[in-house]
Every structure is written in structure tokens, then in C-alpha cells.
Amino acid sequence: MVNEKSDYHASIKELPEDERPQEKMIRYGAGSLSNAELLAIIIRTGTRNATSVEIGRKIIEYLDNDLSCFHQMDVLELKRNPNLSGVGIVKACQIKAAVELGRRMKHKDLPEIRITSPQDVVGMLMDDMQYLKQECFKIILLDTKNKVIKVEEITRGTLNSSLVHPREVFVKAIKQHAASIILVHNHPSGDTEPSAEDKSITKRLVDAGELIGILVLDHIIIGWETFLSFKQEKIL
């Protein structure tokens, strides 16, 4: 007869003290913890076959480290997901409660930003993007009232159509229930003149957006203390 105790994984208490999430938080602060360790504190206990840290790590790996996915999953989805064994109804509720608290804090502390012109976009992103030494392509996700939901970075490096693929752009928009998006990228040279590749990428994304019902409202190129709007220049 197999000894049942051999099936158990090490408990959190059996880990070295400096590897226990709560002790690390107390000693070094919450910022020192990984996403998996933070989740471990939220869900508190492990299961027969995994510690809370191992469960947290499995969740983070399944979500590809994209914590925004928690917003799209309800309690029952978390509980029933076959890839998240070890998450029961109690742990699912604990995770969703923490996510909701974070959402409320964010909405309380950050003013709503509504995009009414290219200048609003430039005011948001110019300082972060104009001095970058690599091209960086971002999208601004908007709701039906043109309020900013989120800014997502798609890629860094020389832009080409293989890197800025419609799938990578619109999967993020769909996850956040965006009604429309604005494309933004920088030119490290400081010159905002759009290249042939810039125009090709824009057309491809506009066409894809029209097919799935998420409009591309503009494409803005940021240079040194200047910008170009495809919409204003009637390129879009």
C-alpha cells in the first residue's frame, strides 16, 4: 500500500523563510514579490498536490503573465477552467475580490481621459515616446465614448507588417471590449514623415478593424517635439 503522505507537496511552512511570500512581503515589501507570490498570498492555502505558490505560478503561466485577463473571467470561469486545477470557488472569489479592489482603486485615483483630438494622444504619450532609441508601436483602446480603457505596447524594433500583425493588435482590443483604437508609434530620427511601411501597416489594420467592428480612428507618429496624424493629413 502506497503511503499517502508521499503524494503531498511541501507546504509553505516547509519552504525556507526567505522564500515564503508573507515573510518576503513583511521583510522586503510587496514590490519584491512576483505575480505568482502575490496570488499565493491572496489564495492563502494550497491543495493536496500543490502549494499556494505553485498554484499561483500555474495561473500566471496560463494567463501568459497578462493579469488583465482576470477582468474578463468571472468566478465560475476561474473555478471550472481545466487549466487551473486547485482553484475552487473560495479561491476564485478571493482572486476576483482582489482584482475588483484594484480596479476600484485605479478608477478612483486616475482621472478619466477622453480622446477628442490628436493633441490629447500626444499629451498622453509624447514624453514617454519621443526620445526612444527604438521604434515602439502602441495602441490606445477606447470605449464607445472615446474614453481611454488602456494603452498597450505591441512591439519594439523596426516596424514591419510581420511584427505588427492584426491578430496581435485586435486580440488585445477584443479582450478589453474596445470600441475603437488609435495607433501610435515613434520615429527615433525625429522626422514624422510616414514611410511606405507605416502606410501599409495602417491600411492593413484599418481593413482588419472594419471586418471585426473595431474602428481604427487614427495613426499618430511621434517625433522630437512634433507629431503627425494620419487623420489630419487625410492619409487615413
PEUR-V374284 format. One record per pair of residues at least 24 apart in sequence whose C-alpha atoms are under 6 Angstrom apart, sorted by sequence separation. I is the first residue (numbers start at 1). J is the second residue. If there is no record, write none. Layout:
# PEUR-V374284
I,J / I,J
This chain:
# PEUR-V374284
192,221 / 115,146 / 192,223 / 114,146 / 191,223 / 114,147 / 190,223 / 113,147 / 180,214 / 182,216 / 190,224 / 113,148 / 143,178 / 144,179 / 179,214 / 180,215 / 181,216 / 182,217 / 184,219 / 186,221 / 142,178 / 143,179 / 180,216 / 182,218 / 183,219 / 184,220 / 185,221 / 186,222 / 187,223 / 192,228 / 141,178 / 142,179 / 182,219 / 184,221 / 186,223 / 142,180 / 142,181 / 166,205 / 8,48 / 9,49 / 11,51 / 141,181 / 161,201 / 8,49 / 9,50 / 140,181 / 140,182 / 139,182 / 139,183 / 139,184 / 138,184 / 137,184 / 43,91 / 137,185 / 136,185 / 136,186 / 135,186 / 135,187 / 133,188 / 130,222 / 130,223 / 130,224
